[in-house]
Amino acid sequence: MPHAPVYILGGYQTDFARKWAKEGRGFEDLIREAALGAIEEARVEPGDVEVAHVGNFIGELTAGQGHLGGLFVEACPAFVGLPTARHEAACASGSVATLAASADIESGRYGLACVVGVELMRNIPGAEVARHLGAAAWVPRETQGVPHPWPSLFSRLADVYAERYGLERRHLVELARNSFSNARRNPLAQTRRWVLDDASFSEDDAKNPPVAGRIRRHDCSQITDGAAALILASRNVAARWARHHGVPLARLPQILGWGHRTARMSLEDKLMAGKSAYVFPHVQGAVGDALARAELNDIYEIDAAEVHDCFSITHYMAIDHLGITPPGENWRAVDDGTVLRGGALPINPSGGLIGGGHPVGATGVRMLVDAWKQVTGRAGDCQVPKADRGRVLTLNLGGSATTSVCFIVGDQ
């Protein structure tokens, strides 16, 4: 069914290597930098914003701070009185906030929206953060007595691939290595200055310590402080903006398609559901919904993708669920380089969550900011040449892929 267009006028990401608490700064500072940065990139005025949506997962647990829609208003005097809301869907919080903002625009309720995804995670010890992140699993069913819930759960996903289709560790290693390599090109990536060697990706327990099951340190995404923001506009607002700036409306990137599905809460219940060839049929369904809404025939009409590599096995899972290979043949796209830098469909040119960083509530918005950069040719050393004026897909997951949100960004 046709839907009203939602245009992206601009986006912004903070430096994911920064430790904001060490600088004496908090949520209000993260939100302010991201929101005002996006407004500047979009070349609009703060007073033009009509509504704001904030994505965040565990602000109450890491900093004792909730009600982040209120903190958005503190970012600028022009925001006082704006309607705002905070959205939570674990690691997909930013994407769900974007869906809400898009719905506001599609309905005609508002014409210009600001979306901010934000998380403050490095203000407390890493072990405490890991415990709080377990709130996205089914508590206590999946977390009781488990010191590292997420590595343990996603190790189980690797087990399932190994049992159903076979799994070689070298393919996970290559995906992780590619993410870190891409991050070195990204001036905002958390790990851009890290020095890693072959032993860092080996089974050397000193250089690449085991965390849980099949998961080792460099299979994991990072604990990150950060925020990202987008400015979204209706057709009427975008047309006025285009006339004012002397830009053809057809050249402005849009959210061409989206998919959003929610599965059962526990990982085991998801893995036992149905008889699909896909490990997570609901994830494949969200991708299919986005492609259909964008009126695309298959994934190879996409030029690049930003996917949720919270662990290397999640990156691996995304390959067949996007439709790049048949189910279980993910390894082919690694061996032939399809999903690596310079390949036919490169994944995570930004460095993803493993190399770029993973401020949980910000990740879905950050993916869209990177998609906007790619399709407008602003991605710098991370640019995928054919993505300029092309199409980029994002796939953001919450929990053990309980929530799946997929977007496609490009121009018509």
N, C-alpha and C positions, 0 to 999 in steps of 0.2 A: 504494500500500500504506500503511495507517495506520502512524504512527510515534508513539512516546512523546512527549508534549509537553515542550518546553523553554521555561521561563519566564524573562523578563528582570526581575530585581528592581531593578536600578539601573545607572547608567552615569556616566562622568565623562570630561571632556576637559581637557587643559591648555590654557593660552593659547598659541595657535600663533604669536603675534607675538614671543614671548620668544626670546632668544638664550642658551641655557643655558650654553654654554662661557664666554661673556662674564661670566656670573654665577658662574663657578667651579664649575659643576655638571655632572654627567654622567649616564650611563645609569641608574645606581642611583637618582638623584634623580627622574628622569622616571618610572621605574617606581613608585617609592614614592608620589609624588603621585597618579598615576593610580589605582593599586590601592587605596590607602587612601581616596581620594576616592570611588571607586565603592562601596566597602564602606560608607562613611558615607551616601551617597545611598540605598543599598539597605537601610539600617537593619538590618544584620547585624553580627556581631562578627568580627574577623580570624580568631579561632580556629574559626569556623564553616566557613571555606573548606577544602575537601577536596582540591582539585586546581587547578593553574594551568597555563595555556598562554600563551606569549609569541610574538607575531608580530614579526619583524624581518628586514630584507633585508640591509643592508650594514654592520652594526656592526663587523665585522672590518676593513673597508676605510676607514671614516671615523674610527674611534676605536681600532682594534686590539683590539676587544672582541667576543668571542664568548661562548658558554655563558650566555646571558641568562636561562635558567631558574634558574641559580644566583643571579644578581643579584636575581631576584624574591624569593628567600628572604631576602635582605638587607633587604627593605623593612620587615619587621616580625618581632620575635622569635617571634610565634605561627606564622610560616610555616616555621620550621625543621623539617625532616623531611617537608614536603609533597612529593608527586610533582609534578614540573614538566617541561615540554618547551618547546623553542624551535622555531618553524616558519618556513620560508622559501619564498615563492612570488612573488618580486619584489614588485610593488606590491599583490598580493593576499595578502601574508603574513598580515595581520591577519584576513582572512576565513577563510583556511585554519586558523589557530589557533582561530577560533570554531567551524569545522566539527569540529575535533578535540575541543573541549570539549563540544560538543553531542552528539557520539557517545558520550563518556564518560557523559553523563547519560542518553541514550536507552538505553544498554546496561544501566543500573542499577549501573554500577561505582562512580559517585560521585553525590552528591546536590546539591552546591553547588560551582560552579566559578568561578574568576576568569580572565578573558581580558584580556591587556594587549597592545596594539600600540604599538610604540615605534620612533622613529628619531632619531638625532642627526646633523644634516647641515650646520649652519651653523658648525661648529668648524673647518672647513677652507675654502679658497677655492672659489668656485662652479664654476670650470672643472675643478677636481679632483673635485668631487662629480659633475659631469656625466660625467666619464670613468668614474668608478666605477659610475654608474648603467647604463652600457653593458653591465655584466655580465648584465643581464636579457635582452639580445639574444643572438644566436648569435655568440660570439667565436671567431676573428676574422672570420668570414664576413661579418657585417653591420657590423662596427665598424672594421676596419682602414682607416686613412686617412680616417676620417669624424670631423671635430672635434666634431660635435653629433649623435650617433647617433639620439636619440629625436625631436628635431624633424625630422630628415631622414626617418626612417621614417614618422612620422605625416603628413608632407607627402605622402608617397607614397599614404597612405590617402585624402587629399583629392584627389589626382590620379585615383584610381580612381572616386570618386564623380563627379568632373567628367566622366570618360570614359563612364561607364555611364549616368548620369542627368542630368548637368548640375549645376553647383554655383556659386552666387552668393556672393561674399565677404560681402555684407551680412547673410546669415543667420548666418554664423559670428560676425560682429561683434556681432549682436544677442544671441547666446547668451553671449558673453564679457561684454558690457556688463551683462546681467542677473545674471551671477554676481558681478561686482564690486558691483553695486547691492545684491544680497541680502547680501553680506558686510558692508556698512556697518551692517546691522541686527544683526549677530552679534557679541556682546562678546568672543568667543574667536577671531574670524577674523584671519588674518595681515594682510590688506589693509584692515581696517576704517577706518583713518585715512588711507588713500591718497587723494590728490586727482587725479582723472583728468578730462579734458575730451574733447570730440569728437576732437581731434587724436590723443589717446592710442589711439584705435581706428581711425585712418585709416592711409593708406599714407605718412605722414610719417616718413621714415627717422630723424629725430631724436627724435620723441616716441614712435614705435612701431617700433623698429628691426627690420629683417628678421633672422631667426635662421637659417633654412634653408628653401629652397623657398618654399612658400606660408605658412610659419609665421612670425609676428611676435611680438614680446615679449609683447603682451597676449593672445595666443592660448594662452599657456603657463601651466601650473600653477607653484606656487612651490617654492622650496627652503626647507624648514621643519624646525625642531626641534619635537618634540611626542610626546605619548602619549595614549592613550585606553584606557578599561577598561570591562568589563561584568561583572556578576554574574549568572550563569545558574543556574537551579534546576530540579530534577525536580518532578513533580507532588506527591509526598509532602512535600518540603521547602517548596514554594510554598504548599501547603494549610496547613501549620503556620504559616508566615509570615503568611498571610492571616488566620487565626484570631487570631493574636497581635496583629495590627495592626487588626483589625476591618474588614477589606476583603474583599468578595466575591472568591472565587478567579476567577470569570469575568471580573472587571475587570482582572486582571493580564495584561499583554502577553506574547505568546508569539512564538517563531519558528514561524510557520505553515507556511512552505515554504522550500525551498532548492534550488538547482541548482548543479552544479559540473562543469565540463568543461575538458579540456585539449586544445589543438590542436597542430599542428606548430610547431616552434620559430621558423623564420624567417617574416618577414612575407610575402615573395614566395611561399613555399610555401602559406601560408594563402590568399592572394589567388588562386592558381591552382587551388585544390582545388575540384572539383565544379562544378556549374552552377546553384547556388542563386541565387535573386534577392537573397538577403541577402549582403552583402559578407563577413560573418563568421557563417556558419550555426551554428557552435558556440556563439556568444554568444546568438543567438536561441534555441538549444536549451536553454541554461542557464536563460534567462528562462522558457521554456515549462515546464521541469521544476519550477521554483519555483511557478509559477501552478498547475500540476496538483497538486502536493503540498499546496498551500494550498486546493485545491478551488475555485479561482476560474475563471470562464469566460473572462475576457479582462482586459486591462490596465486597462480603465476601471472595474474594481472596486477599483482602487488609488486612493488619495487624493493621494499625493505620492511622489516618488522622489528618492533620492540616487544619482547616477551618476558614473562615473569620467571626469570631464572633465580628464584630464591635458593635453589640448589641446582647443581649441574644436571641432576636427573629430571628436574622440572623443565629445564631448557630442552633436554632430550625428548621428553614427553610432548612438548609443544610441536615438534617437527611433524610427527604424523597427524596430530590433532588439527594442525593448520591445513593439512592436505598436501604437504610437500612430498611425502612418500605415502605408500599404502601403510595400513596399521602394522606396527612391529618392524618396519624396514627403515626406521629412522637413521640407522647407521650408514645407509647409502648416501644420505645427504651430507654426512660428515666426511666420509671417505672421498667423495668426489668434489668436496668444497662448496657445494651449493649454498650452505647456510653460513659459510665463513666469509671473512672480509674478501671482497673481490668476486664472490660467487654470484650465481644467478639470482639468489634471493637471500641477501645477507641478513642475519639476525643479530640484533643488539649492537649496531655500529657505535652506540654511545658507551659501551662497556656493560650495559645492563645493570642488574642488581648486584652481581658478583663483583664486577669491576668498578661500576659507577657509584654504587652505594644504594642503600635501601631504607630511607626514612619512611616507615611503613605507610602512614597516611598520605604521604606525598607522592608515592611511586606511580600511581595511575595517572596523576596530572603530569608528572615529569615525563612519562612516556609520550604523552600527547604534545608536550612542549618540544620534545625531540622530533616527533613526527612533523610538527609545524615547521621546525627548522629545516628538516630534510626537504620538504616539498616546496619551500621558498628559497632553497639554496643557501641557507644561513648556518649550516652545520659545521663549517670550517674544516678542520682536518678529519672530522668524522663523516663528512659528506659522502653519500653514495651517489655517484654522478647521475645515474638514470633516475634517481628519486626526485631530483629537481624538476618541478612541474609534474611529478608523478603521483603515486599513491603509497602510503605507508600504513601498516596495520599495527595496532597495539593489542596485547593480550595480558590482562591483569587478573590475578587470582587472589582470593581471600580464603584463609584457612587452608585446609587440605583440598584446595580447589572446590570448596563448598560454594563460593561465589565466583562466577566467571563473567568478566566483562571484556568485550572486544569492540574496538573502534576502527574505522577506516577513515583516513584523512587524505584529502587531495582536492584538486579543482575539477570542475565539470568539463 
